[in-house]
């Protein structure tokens, strides 16, 4: 029961809050370092292709990719914990 409580009161809310903060930071960084440096095309979107060799933009793309990979690893770990908890609950209910 403690593990179920911890999952719903600590682990899942922390993951949700962490994701919210990361995506807010990504949005802010995009606006600051990419969106304001690239022209807007006739379709209303940033034309970043001409600026991919700009070191600041390349760094942002790399940094944001690394951040997303880190989030992915955290989610994989959380999924594993959830599956283990479900297996333990199923085992206890079978007894």
Secondary structure as UniProt FT lines:
FT   HELIX           2..6
FT   HELIX           7..11
FT   HELIX           12..29
FT   HELIX           30..35
FT   TURN            36..37
FT   TURN            42..43
FT   HELIX           48..51
FT   TURN            52..53
FT   HELIX           55..94
//
